[in-house]
């Protein structure tokens, strides 16, 4: 076990390689590359997929196979039942423990997955800002209603230019929250976030973000192929088994991509062909949303996975790109 220091924080542990966040849209090829890279840098893999954490949701989430897990140890797979509550804060807490354990054994860490919110929460944390101030919140909402969103955003620009540059004026909820924090504490929201990120670095140690991307046509073709393989490998039976165990179709993981489509088929709301076609369409749309999320992060270094996986030394290709 790793002991905490007097201030309650875990010490950062030196390792030969920084933690690598290997990210990208669904079906881009993260699993294959993460296995190759893990073997090169003596790493273990921490799952960053919000559906793969659930037991029994295997085929539909493209969870690494048991054989792949034997090649490289994986963490945060199959850790909760579909009806157990779980959110990004829970993920971050458990993932931090896994990372500390991996690093304490002299291993490097690869964070692999496509759930941008989970990665953001893990690497940046949830800022320990003050709670809501109902009076200030009512005042700022009243200003937005009476004088317009642009006026409220200008007010934020004067108080916290950095947050104003990041938050669109149409996002009234976040504008109000940033103003609320500033006027309640005298400290900009952006300053709270910076402080929290510095604290988080002590736990995470050095790390880099590697993004994987393919052409749109190639990615969409891989999505089509993945869905077809899911069906061939028994996806319908997997979903039927979850329902037979008594899990309610309204549970969050069963409302996720793929599972809700097959449940609709099993309940006679769609034909199998309709379910599969809608799944392919919605997966393409989901991949577009993932790309938009990740593209907004300038710290991500982008690679074509085929180009990387053909390299004799993947790490050297990344390090000297």
Secondary structure, 3 states (H helix, E strand, C coil): CCCECCCCCECCCCCCCCEEEEEECCCCCHHHHHHHHHHHHCEEEEECCCCCCECCCCCCCCCCCHHHHHHCCEECCCCECCCCCCCHHHHHHHHHHHHHHHHHCCCEEEEECCCHHHHHHHHHCCCCCCCCCHHHHHHHHHHHHHHCHHHHHHHHHHHCHHHHHHCCCCCHHHHHHHHHHHHHHCCCHHHHHHHHHHHHHHHHCCEEEEEECCCHHHHHHHHHHHHHHHHHCCHHHHHHHHHHCCCCCCCHHHHCCCHHHHHHHHCCCCCHHHHHHHHHHHHHHHHHHHHHHHHCCCCEEEECHHHHHCCCCHHHHHHCC
